[in-house]
Amino acid sequence: MTRDDLDRALLAAHARDDRTALIALYAKASDMAAERTARAFYLTQAYVFALEAGTPEAERLRAGLQALNAI
């Protein structure tokens, strides 16, 4: 998936309020980001959506933020 593909997918997921897709796509964006700040930003977005949705992925995402020293 290219960055442009990911951006389009994120916009589409927001448009249809697809929380499951947003969690996965923001996590993917974090994986693809070159800079730590960008990785932390995208991972934070995924984490917030996971918390709101009450999904078990929230713990994994939190651990990722801790590994980045973002929380």
HELIX and SHEET records of a PDB file:
HELIX    1   1 ARG A    3  ALA A   15  1                                  13    
HELIX    2   2 ARG A   19  MET A   32  1                                  14    
HELIX    3   3 ARG A   36  ALA A   53  1                                  18    
HELIX    4   4 GLU A   57  ALA A   67  1                                  11    
END                                                                             
